[in-house]
Amino acid sequence: MAELYFDLVVAGKRTCNNENGTVKKVPKHLQTEVLALLEERGYDADGRPKAEK
């Protein structure tokens, strides 16, 4: 399920950012796992690619 929600976040259909009120949230019980996938693959909590340092 985490992979499914990861794909939805990257597509802009869901978010793990609690401050984003315009997109539906990933279910709370999956947020930690989805956030970890986003982080390790270079995305922020809204599914946007992180800027290179």
N, CA, C and O of each residue as an XYZ file, in Angstrom:
212
protein
N       0.820     -1.206      0.000
C       0.000      0.000      0.000
C       0.856      1.259      0.000
O       0.469      2.271     -0.585
N       2.007      1.208      0.646
C       2.867      2.386      0.697
C       3.325      2.786     -0.705
O       3.401      3.974     -1.016
N       3.629      1.803     -1.551
C       4.046      2.098     -2.929
C       2.916      2.794     -3.697
O       3.160      3.739     -4.448
N       1.703      2.331     -3.506
C       0.551      2.932     -4.162
C       0.421      4.400     -3.750
O       0.252      5.275     -4.599
N       0.500      4.661     -2.459
C       0.382      6.044     -1.988
C       1.596      6.878     -2.374
O       1.466      8.081     -2.600
N       2.766      6.267     -2.454
C       3.947      6.971     -2.960
C       3.649      7.478     -4.372
O       3.875      8.650     -4.673
N       3.143      6.598     -5.233
C       2.822      6.984     -6.608
C       1.768      8.084     -6.649
O       1.864      9.003     -7.463
N       0.765      8.001     -5.780
C      -0.269      9.035     -5.737
C       0.296     10.381     -5.285
O      -0.110     11.424     -5.799
N       1.220     10.368     -4.339
C       1.844     11.620     -3.878
C       2.659     12.239     -5.013
O       2.553     13.439     -5.266
N       3.468     11.435     -5.693
C       4.287     11.951     -6.795
C       3.398     12.489     -7.918
O       3.761     13.453     -8.592
N       2.240     11.868     -8.118
C       1.297     12.323     -9.150
C       0.490     13.548     -8.715
O      -0.262     14.108     -9.511
N       0.643     13.963     -7.460
C      -0.079     15.139     -6.965
C      -1.501     14.852     -6.513
O      -2.286     15.780     -6.319
N      -1.843     13.580     -6.343
C      -3.197     13.195     -5.931
C      -3.340     13.052     -4.419
O      -4.459     13.074     -3.906
N      -2.239     12.909     -3.702
C      -2.212     12.801     -2.238
C      -0.976     13.545     -1.738
O      -0.087     13.885     -2.519
N      -0.928     13.797     -0.418
C       0.221     14.450      0.181
C       0.481     13.904      1.582
O      -0.416     13.372      2.236
N       1.712     14.047      2.022
C       2.073     13.737      3.410
C       2.317     15.025      4.191
O       2.684     14.984      5.365
N       2.112     16.159      3.541
C       2.318     17.468      4.144
C       1.021     17.908      4.822
O       0.046     18.231      4.144
N       1.004     17.921      6.137
C      -0.203     18.289      6.882
C      -0.591     19.752      6.713
O      -1.716     20.133      7.038
N       0.323     20.576      6.209
C       0.026     21.991      5.988
C      -0.596     22.243      4.621
O      -1.058     23.351      4.350
N      -0.616     21.238      3.761
C      -1.199     21.365      2.426
C      -2.691     21.045      2.517
O      -3.075     19.889      2.694
N      -3.509     22.055      2.398
C      -4.944     21.864      2.529
C      -5.667     21.663      1.216
O      -6.893     21.547      1.198
N      -4.931     21.618      0.110
C      -5.567     21.521     -1.197
C      -5.598     20.103     -1.758
O      -6.311     19.836     -2.725
N      -4.829     19.191     -1.159
C      -4.737     17.816     -1.655
C      -5.073     16.863     -0.501
O      -4.712     17.122      0.647
N      -5.760     15.768     -0.809
C      -6.087     14.785      0.225
C      -4.811     14.214      0.826
O      -3.790     14.094      0.148
N      -4.882     13.865      2.102
C      -3.728     13.340      2.835
C      -3.606     11.824      2.677
O      -4.597     11.121      2.477
N      -2.375     11.345      2.770
C      -2.118      9.912      2.886
C      -2.674      9.488      4.247
O      -2.521     10.231      5.217
N      -3.314      8.319      4.352
C      -3.821      7.869      5.656
C      -2.713      7.881      6.714
O      -1.569      7.512      6.445
N      -3.079      8.308      7.907
C      -2.100      8.468      8.985
C      -1.275      7.214      9.239
O      -0.078      7.317      9.507
N      -1.885      6.028      9.163
C      -1.154      4.802      9.464
C      -0.118      4.448      8.395
O       0.690      3.543      8.602
N      -0.130      5.147      7.254
C       0.848      4.900      6.185
C       1.819      6.062      5.983
O       2.783      5.934      5.229
N       1.579      7.183      6.641
C       2.393      8.376      6.382
C       3.877      8.168      6.643
O       4.703      8.611      5.845
N       4.235      7.513      7.727
C       5.653      7.316      8.052
C       6.354      6.519      6.957
O       7.448      6.877      6.522
N       5.722      5.444      6.520
C       6.324      4.596      5.490
C       6.406      5.324      4.138
O       7.408      5.219      3.430
N       5.352      6.054      3.792
C       5.345      6.790      2.528
C       6.369      7.923      2.572
O       7.073      8.155      1.589
N       6.461      8.621      3.685
C       7.480      9.677      3.824
C       8.886      9.119      3.663
O       9.739      9.757      3.046
N       9.134      7.942      4.208
C      10.460      7.311      4.073
C      10.761      7.012      2.607
O      11.880      7.238      2.146
N       9.778      6.510      1.876
C       9.971      6.241      0.439
C      10.239      7.535     -0.319
O      11.131      7.591     -1.166
N       9.470      8.572     -0.015
C       9.674      9.860     -0.678
C      11.074     10.390     -0.412
O      11.758     10.836     -1.333
N      11.499     10.344      0.840
C      12.817     10.847      1.227
C      13.932     10.087      0.515
O      14.841     10.699     -0.048
N      13.867      8.767      0.537
C      14.960      7.974     -0.052
C      15.009      8.101     -1.575
O      16.043      7.842     -2.191
N      13.891      8.501     -2.175
C      13.859      8.649     -3.639
C      13.965     10.099     -4.093
O      13.818     10.399     -5.278
N      14.224     11.010     -3.131
C      14.525     12.394     -3.474
C      13.332     13.320     -3.632
O      13.406     14.296     -4.379
N      12.230     13.034     -2.941
C      11.037     13.876     -3.018
C      10.718     14.481     -1.656
O      11.116     13.959     -0.614
N       9.982     15.606     -1.691
C       9.499     16.186     -0.440
C       8.137     15.587     -0.093
O       7.656     14.705     -0.803
N       7.517     16.048      0.975
C       6.254     15.481      1.458
C       5.087     15.710      0.503
O       4.053     15.050      0.613
N       5.250     16.650     -0.440
C       4.224     16.908     -1.447
C       4.502     16.187     -2.758
O       3.732     16.322     -3.708
N       5.597     15.419     -2.826
C       5.922     14.676     -4.036
C       6.711     15.449     -5.066
O       6.845     15.012     -6.209
N       7.237     16.604     -4.669
C       8.065     17.390     -5.579
C       9.531     16.986     -5.401
O       9.979     16.735     -4.283
N      10.269     16.925     -6.508
C      11.697     16.596     -6.375
C      12.409     17.631     -5.507
O      12.173     18.834     -5.622
N      13.283     17.133     -4.641
C      14.072     18.040     -3.799
C      15.164     18.676     -4.650
O      15.677     18.063     -5.586
N      15.506     19.899     -4.312
C      16.571     20.613     -5.022
C      17.913     19.990     -4.685
O      18.154     19.585     -3.548
N      18.778     19.918     -5.674
C      20.146     19.415     -5.450
C      20.936     20.440     -4.650
O      20.771     21.647     -4.824
N      21.796     19.939     -3.773
C      22.625     20.852     -2.969
C      23.929     21.120     -3.643
O      24.755     21.865     -3.115
